[in-house]
């Protein structure tokens, strides 16, 4: 396929059609086109149809790094809905260069933006997100605290176990969809704890290393 404006215009039209198969095919093709399709796809993040926004976001995630600058600009913009979509795609792309913007979004007073930033940071899984996420455990919105618990679970940092256990004991709130924040904190802390090597594992590794050294010396 030639990377011409006409072909991109047609694919953008197909992405907004009523035909489900045409939408899926267009999203795939636009993702494969790469950088030339970025500007047109970014505009679709403001589309009134949720499915169109999702497919445009998916295509941008496939494009990856070439879409980063446009997404960062949107994430810093004034439109909350566009900021949420841009931050979501940044999490899919997983670029470390997006971290500072996501850290900033994590402190946003709009819980939709802060929640999406927490989800994105969890997907990226960069350990540099540990301290900002730990601070966000105190965000006033339960939806954000719930997302932060899940993000910390993805980072697997043992130092987060204590704060998560504290939250599990003290937080009695529920998210906007009725999920318990305390339960999320408890699951996260237990998951991190179970992923840590036990003392027995540590001792086994130490003994194995000594045996290997002895064999090599012999």
VOPABA-512762 format. One record per atom (N, C-alpha, C): y, x, z; residue in one letter; atom name. Coordinates in steps of 0.2 Angstrom, whole numbers, padded with zeros to 4 digits. Layout:
<recs>
Y, X, Z, A, CA
...
</recs>
This chain:
<recs>
-0006, 0004, 0000, X, N
0000, 0000, 0000, X, CA
0006, 0004, 0000, X, C
0011, 0003, -0005, X, N
0017, 0006, -0005, X, CA
0022, 0004, 0001, X, C
0025, 0010, 0004, X, N
0029, 0008, 0010, X, CA
0036, 0006, 0007, X, C
0037, 0001, 0004, X, N
0043, -0002, 0002, X, CA
0046, -0007, 0006, X, C
0053, -0008, 0006, X, N
0056, -0013, 0010, X, CA
0053, -0020, 0008, X, C
0051, -0021, 0001, X, N
0049, -0028, -0001, X, CA
0042, -0029, 0002, X, C
0038, -0024, 0003, X, N
0031, -0025, 0006, X, CA
0032, -0027, 0013, X, C
0036, -0023, 0016, X, N
0037, -0025, 0024, X, CA
0040, -0032, 0025, X, C
0045, -0034, 0020, X, N
0048, -0040, 0021, X, CA
0042, -0046, 0020, X, C
0038, -0045, 0015, X, N
0032, -0049, 0014, X, CA
0028, -0050, 0021, X, C
0026, -0044, 0023, X, N
0022, -0044, 0029, X, CA
0025, -0047, 0035, X, C
0032, -0046, 0036, X, N
0035, -0049, 0041, X, CA
0035, -0057, 0041, X, C
0036, -0059, 0035, X, N
0035, -0066, 0033, X, CA
0028, -0069, 0035, X, C
0023, -0065, 0033, X, N
0016, -0067, 0034, X, CA
0015, -0067, 0042, X, C
0018, -0063, 0046, X, N
0017, -0062, 0053, X, CA
0020, -0069, 0056, X, C
0024, -0072, 0053, X, N
0027, -0078, 0056, X, CA
0025, -0084, 0052, X, C
0019, -0084, 0048, X, N
0017, -0089, 0045, X, CA
0012, -0094, 0050, X, C
0010, -0099, 0048, X, N
0006, -0104, 0052, X, CA
-0001, -0102, 0051, X, C
-0003, -0098, 0047, X, N
-0010, -0096, 0046, X, CA
-0012, -0090, 0051, X, C
-0016, -0091, 0055, X, N
-0019, -0087, 0060, X, CA
-0021, -0080, 0057, X, C
-0025, -0081, 0052, X, N
-0028, -0075, 0048, X, CA
-0023, -0071, 0045, X, C
-0018, -0074, 0042, X, N
-0012, -0070, 0039, X, CA
-0008, -0067, 0044, X, C
-0007, -0070, 0050, X, N
-0004, -0066, 0055, X, CA
-0007, -0060, 0058, X, C
-0014, -0061, 0058, X, N
-0018, -0055, 0061, X, CA
-0018, -0049, 0056, X, C
-0018, -0051, 0049, X, N
-0018, -0046, 0044, X, CA
-0012, -0043, 0044, X, C
-0006, -0046, 0044, X, N
0000, -0044, 0044, X, CA
0002, -0039, 0049, X, C
0000, -0041, 0055, X, N
0001, -0036, 0061, X, CA
-0003, -0030, 0060, X, C
-0009, -0030, 0058, X, N
-0013, -0024, 0057, X, CA
-0009, -0020, 0051, X, C
-0007, -0023, 0046, X, N
-0004, -0019, 0041, X, CA
0002, -0016, 0043, X, C
0006, -0019, 0046, X, N
0013, -0017, 0049, X, CA
0012, -0011, 0054, X, C
0007, -0011, 0058, X, N
0005, -0006, 0062, X, CA
0003, 0000, 0058, X, C
-0001, -0001, 0053, X, N
-0003, 0005, 0049, X, CA
0003, 0008, 0045, X, C
0008, 0004, 0043, X, N
0014, 0007, 0039, X, CA
0018, 0012, 0043, X, C
0018, 0011, 0050, X, N
0021, 0016, 0054, X, CA
0029, 0015, 0054, X, C
0032, 0021, 0055, X, N
0039, 0021, 0056, X, CA
0044, 0016, 0051, X, C
0042, 0015, 0045, X, N
0046, 0011, 0041, X, CA
0046, 0004, 0043, X, C
0041, 0002, 0047, X, N
0041, -0005, 0049, X, CA
0044, -0006, 0056, X, C
0046, -0001, 0059, X, N
0049, -0002, 0066, X, CA
0055, -0007, 0067, X, C
0060, -0006, 0063, X, N
0066, -0010, 0064, X, CA
0064, -0017, 0063, X, C
0060, -0019, 0058, X, N
0059, -0026, 0057, X, CA
0055, -0029, 0063, X, C
0050, -0025, 0065, X, N
0046, -0027, 0071, X, CA
0050, -0028, 0077, X, C
0054, -0023, 0078, X, N
0058, -0024, 0084, X, CA
0062, -0030, 0085, X, C
0065, -0033, 0079, X, N
0068, -0039, 0078, X, CA
0064, -0045, 0080, X, C
0058, -0044, 0079, X, N
0053, -0050, 0080, X, CA
0052, -0050, 0088, X, C
0053, -0046, 0092, X, N
0052, -0046, 0099, X, CA
0057, -0052, 0102, X, C
0062, -0054, 0098, X, N
0066, -0059, 0100, X, CA
0064, -0066, 0097, X, C
0058, -0066, 0094, X, N
0056, -0072, 0091, X, CA
0055, -0078, 0096, X, C
0056, -0084, 0094, X, N
0054, -0089, 0099, X, CA
0047, -0091, 0100, X, C
0043, -0089, 0095, X, N
0036, -0090, 0095, X, CA
0032, -0084, 0099, X, C
0029, -0086, 0105, X, N
0026, -0081, 0109, X, CA
0021, -0077, 0105, X, C
0017, -0080, 0101, X, N
0012, -0077, 0097, X, CA
0015, -0071, 0092, X, C
0020, -0073, 0089, X, N
0023, -0068, 0085, X, CA
0026, -0062, 0089, X, C
0029, -0064, 0095, X, N
0031, -0058, 0099, X, CA
0025, -0053, 0101, X, C
0020, -0057, 0103, X, N
0014, -0053, 0105, X, CA
0011, -0048, 0099, X, C
0011, -0051, 0093, X, N
0008, -0048, 0087, X, CA
0013, -0042, 0085, X, C
0020, -0043, 0086, X, N
0024, -0038, 0084, X, CA
0024, -0032, 0089, X, C
0023, -0034, 0095, X, N
0022, -0029, 0101, X, CA
0016, -0025, 0100, X, C
0011, -0028, 0098, X, N
0004, -0025, 0096, X, CA
0005, -0020, 0091, X, C
0009, -0022, 0085, X, N
0010, -0018, 0080, X, CA
0014, -0012, 0082, X, C
0019, -0013, 0086, X, N
0023, -0007, 0088, X, CA
0019, -0002, 0093, X, C
0015, -0005, 0096, X, N
0010, -0001, 0100, X, CA
0006, 0003, 0096, X, C
0003, 0001, 0091, X, N
-0001, 0005, 0086, X, CA
0004, 0010, 0083, X, C
0010, 0009, 0081, X, N
0014, 0014, 0078, X, CA
0016, 0019, 0083, X, C
0017, 0017, 0089, X, N
0017, 0023, 0094, X, CA
0024, 0026, 0094, X, C
0024, 0033, 0094, X, N
0029, 0037, 0095, X, CA
0035, 0036, 0091, X, C
0034, 0034, 0084, X, N
0040, 0033, 0080, X, CA
0044, 0027, 0083, X, C
0041, 0022, 0087, X, N
0045, 0016, 0089, X, CA
0048, 0017, 0096, X, C
0047, 0023, 0099, X, N
0049, 0025, 0105, X, CA
0057, 0024, 0106, X, C
0061, 0027, 0102, X, N
0068, 0027, 0103, X, CA
0071, 0020, 0103, X, C
0068, 0016, 0098, X, N
0071, 0009, 0097, X, CA
0069, 0005, 0104, X, C
0063, 0006, 0106, X, N
0060, 0002, 0112, X, CA
0064, 0004, 0118, X, C
0066, 0011, 0119, X, N
0070, 0013, 0125, X, CA
0077, 0010, 0124, X, C
0080, 0010, 0119, X, N
0086, 0006, 0118, X, CA
0086, -0001, 0120, X, C
0081, -0004, 0118, X, N
0080, -0011, 0120, X, CA
0079, -0012, 0127, X, C
0075, -0008, 0130, X, N
0074, -0008, 0137, X, CA
0080, -0007, 0142, X, C
0085, -0003, 0139, X, N
0091, -0002, 0142, X, CA
0096, -0007, 0141, X, C
0095, -0012, 0136, X, N
0099, -0017, 0134, X, CA
0101, -0023, 0139, X, C
0105, -0028, 0137, X, N
0107, -0033, 0141, X, CA
0103, -0040, 0141, X, C
0098, -0040, 0136, X, N
0094, -0046, 0135, X, CA
0088, -0045, 0139, X, C
0087, -0049, 0145, X, N
0082, -0049, 0149, X, CA
0075, -0050, 0146, X, C
0075, -0055, 0141, X, N
0068, -0056, 0138, X, CA
0066, -0050, 0133, X, C
0071, -0047, 0130, X, N
0070, -0042, 0125, X, CA
0068, -0036, 0130, X, C
0071, -0035, 0135, X, N
0069, -0029, 0140, X, CA
0062, -0030, 0142, X, C
0060, -0036, 0144, X, N
0053, -0037, 0146, X, CA
0048, -0035, 0141, X, C
0049, -0037, 0134, X, N
0045, -0036, 0129, X, CA
0045, -0028, 0127, X, C
0051, -0025, 0127, X, N
0051, -0018, 0126, X, CA
0047, -0014, 0131, X, C
0048, -0016, 0137, X, N
0045, -0012, 0143, X, CA
0037, -0013, 0142, X, C
0035, -0019, 0140, X, N
0028, -0020, 0140, X, CA
0025, -0016, 0134, X, C
0028, -0015, 0129, X, N
0026, -0011, 0123, X, CA
0026, -0003, 0125, X, C
0031, -0001, 0129, X, N
0031, 0006, 0131, X, CA
0025, 0007, 0136, X, C
0023, 0002, 0139, X, N
0016, 0004, 0143, X, CA
0010, 0004, 0138, X, C
0010, 0001, 0133, X, N
0005, 0001, 0128, X, CA
0005, 0008, 0125, X, C
0011, 0010, 0123, X, N
0012, 0017, 0119, X, CA
0010, 0022, 0124, X, C
0012, 0022, 0131, X, N
0010, 0027, 0136, X, CA
0013, 0033, 0135, X, C
0019, 0034, 0132, X, N
0023, 0040, 0132, X, CA
0026, 0042, 0138, X, C
0025, 0048, 0140, X, N
0028, 0051, 0146, X, CA
0036, 0051, 0146, X, C
0039, 0051, 0140, X, N
0046, 0051, 0139, X, CA
0049, 0044, 0142, X, C
0045, 0039, 0142, X, N
0047, 0033, 0144, X, CA
0048, 0032, 0152, X, C
0045, 0037, 0155, X, N
0044, 0036, 0163, X, CA
0051, 0035, 0166, X, C
0056, 0039, 0165, X, N
0063, 0038, 0168, X, CA
0065, 0031, 0167, X, C
0065, 0028, 0161, X, N
0067, 0021, 0160, X, CA
0063, 0016, 0164, X, C
0056, 0017, 0164, X, N
0052, 0013, 0168, X, CA
0053, 0013, 0175, X, C
0055, 0019, 0178, X, N
0057, 0020, 0185, X, CA
0063, 0016, 0186, X, C
0068, 0016, 0182, X, N
0074, 0012, 0183, X, CA
0073, 0005, 0183, X, C
0068, 0003, 0178, X, N
0067, -0004, 0177, X, CA
0063, -0007, 0183, X, C
0059, -0003, 0187, X, N
0055, -0004, 0193, X, CA
0060, -0007, 0198, X, C
0066, -0004, 0198, X, N
0071, -0006, 0204, X, CA
0075, -0012, 0202, X, C
0074, -0015, 0196, X, N
0078, -0020, 0193, X, CA
0078, -0027, 0198, X, C
0084, -0030, 0199, X, N
0084, -0036, 0203, X, CA
0080, -0042, 0199, X, C
0079, -0042, 0193, X, N
0076, -0047, 0189, X, CA
0068, -0045, 0190, X, C
0065, -0050, 0193, X, N
0057, -0048, 0195, X, CA
0053, -0048, 0189, X, C
0055, -0051, 0183, X, N
0051, -0051, 0177, X, CA
0051, -0044, 0174, X, C
0057, -0040, 0175, X, N
0058, -0034, 0172, X, CA
0054, -0029, 0177, X, C
0055, -0029, 0183, X, N
0052, -0025, 0188, X, CA
0044, -0025, 0188, X, C
0042, -0031, 0187, X, N
0035, -0033, 0187, X, CA
0032, -0029, 0181, X, C
0035, -0030, 0175, X, N
0033, -0027, 0169, X, CA
0033, -0020, 0169, X, C
0038, -0017, 0172, X, N
0038, -0010, 0173, X, CA
0032, -0007, 0177, X, C
0031, -0011, 0182, X, N
0025, -0009, 0186, X, CA
0018, -0009, 0183, X, C
0018, -0014, 0179, X, N
0012, -0015, 0174, X, CA
0011, -0009, 0169, X, C
0017, -0007, 0166, X, N
0017, -0002, 0161, X, CA
0016, 0005, 0165, X, C
0018, 0006, 0170, X, N
0017, 0012, 0174, X, CA
0010, 0013, 0176, X, C
0007, 0007, 0178, X, N
-0001, 0007, 0179, X, CA
-0005, 0009, 0173, X, C
-0003, 0006, 0167, X, N
-0006, 0008, 0161, X, CA
-0006, 0015, 0159, X, C
0000, 0018, 0160, X, N
0002, 0025, 0158, X, CA
-0002, 0029, 0163, X, C
-0002, 0028, 0169, X, N
-0006, 0031, 0174, X, CA
-0004, 0038, 0176, X, C
0002, 0040, 0175, X, N
0005, 0046, 0176, X, CA
0006, 0047, 0184, X, C
0004, 0052, 0187, X, N
0005, 0053, 0194, X, CA
0012, 0053, 0196, X, C
0017, 0055, 0192, X, N
0024, 0055, 0194, X, CA
0026, 0048, 0195, X, C
0023, 0043, 0194, X, N
0025, 0036, 0196, X, CA
0023, 0035, 0203, X, C
0020, 0039, 0206, X, N
0017, 0037, 0213, X, CA
0023, 0035, 0218, X, C
0028, 0040, 0219, X, N
0033, 0038, 0223, X, CA
0038, 0032, 0221, X, C
0040, 0032, 0215, X, N
0043, 0026, 0213, X, CA
0039, 0019, 0215, X, C
0033, 0019, 0213, X, N
0029, 0013, 0215, X, CA
0028, 0012, 0222, X, C
0027, 0017, 0226, X, N
0027, 0017, 0233, X, CA
0033, 0013, 0236, X, C
0039, 0015, 0233, X, N
0045, 0012, 0235, X, CA
0045, 0005, 0233, X, C
0043, 0003, 0227, X, N
0043, -0004, 0225, X, CA
0038, -0008, 0229, X, C
0034, -0006, 0233, X, N
0030, -0010, 0237, X, CA
0034, -0014, 0242, X, C
0041, -0012, 0242, X, N
0045, -0016, 0246, X, CA
0050, -0020, 0242, X, C
0049, -0021, 0236, X, N
0053, -0026, 0232, X, CA
0053, -0033, 0234, X, C
0058, -0036, 0234, X, N
0058, -0043, 0237, X, CA
0054, -0048, 0234, X, C
0052, -0047, 0228, X, N
0048, -0052, 0224, X, CA
0041, -0051, 0225, X, C
0037, -0056, 0227, X, N
0030, -0055, 0228, X, CA
0026, -0053, 0221, X, C
0029, -0056, 0215, X, N
0026, -0054, 0209, X, CA
0026, -0047, 0208, X, C
0031, -0044, 0210, X, N
0032, -0037, 0208, X, CA
0028, -0033, 0213, X, C
0027, -0035, 0219, X, N
0023, -0031, 0224, X, CA
0016, -0031, 0222, X, C
0014, -0037, 0220, X, N
0007, -0038, 0217, X, CA
0006, -0033, 0211, X, C
0010, -0033, 0207, X, N
0009, -0028, 0201, X, CA
0009, -0021, 0203, X, C
0013, -0019, 0208, X, N
0014, -0013, 0211, X, CA
0007, -0011, 0214, X, C
0004, -0015, 0217, X, N
-0003, -0014, 0220, X, CA
-0008, -0012, 0215, X, C
-0008, -0016, 0210, X, N
-0013, -0015, 0204, X, CA
-0011, -0008, 0201, X, C
-0005, -0006, 0200, X, N
-0003, 0000, 0197, X, CA
-0005, 0006, 0201, X, C
-0004, 0005, 0208, X, N
-0006, 0011, 0212, X, CA
-0014, 0012, 0212, X, C
-0017, 0006, 0211, X, N
-0024, 0007, 0211, X, CA
-0026, 0011, 0204, X, C
-0023, 0010, 0199, X, N
-0024, 0014, 0193, X, CA
-0023, 0022, 0194, X, C
-0018, 0023, 0198, X, N
-0016, 0030, 0199, X, CA
-0021, 0034, 0204, X, C
-0025, 0030, 0208, X, N
-0030, 0034, 0212, X, CA
-0027, 0039, 0217, X, C
-0021, 0038, 0219, X, N
-0018, 0043, 0224, X, CA
-0020, 0041, 0231, X, C
-0024, 0046, 0234, X, N
-0026, 0044, 0241, X, CA
-0020, 0042, 0246, X, C
-0015, 0046, 0245, X, N
-0009, 0044, 0250, X, CA
-0006, 0037, 0250, X, C
-0008, 0033, 0245, X, N
-0006, 0026, 0244, X, CA
-0010, 0022, 0248, X, C
-0016, 0024, 0251, X, N
-0020, 0020, 0255, X, CA
-0017, 0017, 0261, X, C
-0014, 0021, 0265, X, N
-0010, 0019, 0271, X, CA
-0005, 0014, 0270, X, C
0000, 0015, 0265, X, N
0005, 0010, 0264, X, CA
0002, 0003, 0261, X, C
-0004, 0004, 0257, X, N
-0007, -0002, 0254, X, CA
-0010, -0006, 0260, X, C
-0014, -0003, 0265, X, N
-0017, -0006, 0270, X, CA
-0012, -0009, 0275, X, C
-0006, -0006, 0276, X, N
0000, -0009, 0279, X, CA
0002, -0016, 0276, X, C
0003, -0015, 0269, X, N
0005, -0021, 0266, X, CA
0000, -0027, 0266, X, C
-0007, -0025, 0266, X, N
-0012, -0030, 0267, X, CA
-0012, -0034, 0273, X, C
-0010, -0030, 0279, X, N
-0010, -0033, 0285, X, CA
-0003, -0037, 0286, X, C
0002, -0035, 0283, X, N
0009, -0038, 0284, X, CA
0011, -0043, 0279, X, C
0009, -0043, 0273, X, N
0012, -0047, 0268, X, CA
0008, -0054, 0267, X, C
0011, -0059, 0269, X, N
0008, -0066, 0269, X, CA
0010, -0070, 0263, X, C
0014, -0067, 0258, X, N
0016, -0070, 0252, X, CA
0011, -0071, 0247, X, C
0013, -0076, 0242, X, N
0009, -0077, 0236, X, CA
0013, -0076, 0230, X, C
0010, -0074, 0224, X, N
0014, -0074, 0218, X, CA
0016, -0080, 0215, X, C
0020, -0080, 0210, X, N
0022, -0087, 0207, X, CA
0016, -0091, 0204, X, C
0010, -0087, 0203, X, N
0004, -0091, 0200, X, CA
-0001, -0092, 0206, X, C
0001, -0090, 0212, X, N
-0003, -0092, 0218, X, CA
-0008, -0087, 0221, X, C
-0007, -0080, 0218, X, N
-0012, -0075, 0220, X, CA
-0009, -0072, 0226, X, C
-0013, -0070, 0231, X, N
-0011, -0066, 0237, X, CA
-0009, -0059, 0236, X, C
-0004, -0057, 0238, X, N
-0001, -0050, 0238, X, CA
-0006, -0046, 0243, X, C
-0007, -0049, 0248, X, N
-0012, -0045, 0253, X, CA
-0018, -0043, 0250, X, C
-0021, -0048, 0247, X, N
-0028, -0047, 0243, X, CA
-0027, -0042, 0238, X, C
-0022, -0042, 0234, X, N
-0021, -0036, 0229, X, CA
-0020, -0030, 0233, X, C
-0017, -0029, 0238, X, N
-0016, -0023, 0242, X, CA
-0022, -0021, 0245, X, C
-0026, -0025, 0247, X, N
-0033, -0024, 0250, X, CA
-0038, -0021, 0245, X, C
-0038, -0024, 0239, X, N
-0042, -0022, 0233, X, CA
-0040, -0015, 0231, X, C
-0034, -0014, 0230, X, N
-0031, -0008, 0228, X, CA
-0033, -0002, 0233, X, C
-0032, -0003, 0239, X, N
-0034, 0002, 0244, X, CA
-0041, 0004, 0244, X, C
-0045, -0002, 0244, X, N
-0052, -0001, 0244, X, CA
-0055, 0003, 0238, X, C
-0052, 0001, 0232, X, N
-0054, 0004, 0226, X, CA
-0052, 0012, 0226, X, C
-0046, 0013, 0229, X, N
-0044, 0021, 0229, X, CA
-0049, 0024, 0234, X, C
-0050, 0021, 0240, X, N
-0054, 0024, 0245, X, CA
-0061, 0025, 0242, X, C
-0064, 0021, 0238, X, N
-0071, 0021, 0236, X, CA
-0071, 0027, 0230, X, C
-0066, 0028, 0227, X, N
-0066, 0033, 0222, X, CA
-0065, 0040, 0225, X, C
-0063, 0041, 0231, X, N
-0063, 0048, 0234, X, CA
-0069, 0051, 0235, X, C
-0070, 0057, 0235, X, N
-0077, 0060, 0236, X, CA
-0078, 0060, 0244, X, C
-0084, 0058, 0246, X, N
-0085, 0058, 0253, X, CA
-0086, 0065, 0256, X, C
-0086, 0066, 0262, X, N
-0088, 0073, 0265, X, CA
-0094, 0075, 0263, X, C
-0099, 0071, 0262, X, N
-0106, 0073, 0260, X, CA
-0106, 0076, 0253, X, C
-0102, 0073, 0249, X, N
-0101, 0075, 0242, X, CA
-0097, 0082, 0242, X, C
-0092, 0083, 0246, X, N
-0089, 0089, 0247, X, CA
-0094, 0095, 0249, X, C
-0098, 0093, 0254, X, N
-0103, 0098, 0257, X, CA
-0108, 0100, 0251, X, C
-0110, 0095, 0248, X, N
-0115, 0096, 0242, X, CA
-0112, 0101, 0237, X, C
-0106, 0099, 0235, X, N
-0102, 0104, 0230, X, CA
-0102, 0111, 0233, X, C
-0100, 0112, 0239, X, N
-0099, 0118, 0242, X, CA
-0106, 0122, 0242, X, C
-0111, 0119, 0244, X, N
-0118, 0122, 0245, X, CA
-0120, 0124, 0238, X, C
-0119, 0119, 0233, X, N
-0121, 0121, 0226, X, CA
-0117, 0127, 0223, X, C
-0111, 0127, 0225, X, N
-0107, 0133, 0223, X, CA
-0110, 0140, 0226, X, C
-0112, 0139, 0232, X, N
-0114, 0145, 0235, X, CA
-0121, 0147, 0232, X, C
-0125, 0142, 0230, X, N
-0132, 0144, 0227, X, CA
-0131, 0147, 0220, X, C
-0126, 0144, 0217, X, N
-0124, 0147, 0210, X, CA
-0122, 0154, 0210, X, C
-0118, 0155, 0216, X, N
-0115, 0162, 0217, X, CA
-0121, 0167, 0218, X, C
-0126, 0164, 0223, X, N
-0131, 0168, 0225, X, CA
-0136, 0170, 0219, X, C
-0137, 0165, 0214, X, N
-0141, 0166, 0209, X, CA
-0138, 0171, 0204, X, C
-0131, 0171, 0203, X, N
-0128, 0176, 0199, X, CA
-0128, 0183, 0202, X, C
-0127, 0183, 0208, X, N
-0127, 0190, 0211, X, CA
-0134, 0193, 0211, X, C
-0139, 0188, 0211, X, N
-0146, 0191, 0210, X, CA
-0148, 0193, 0203, X, C
</recs>
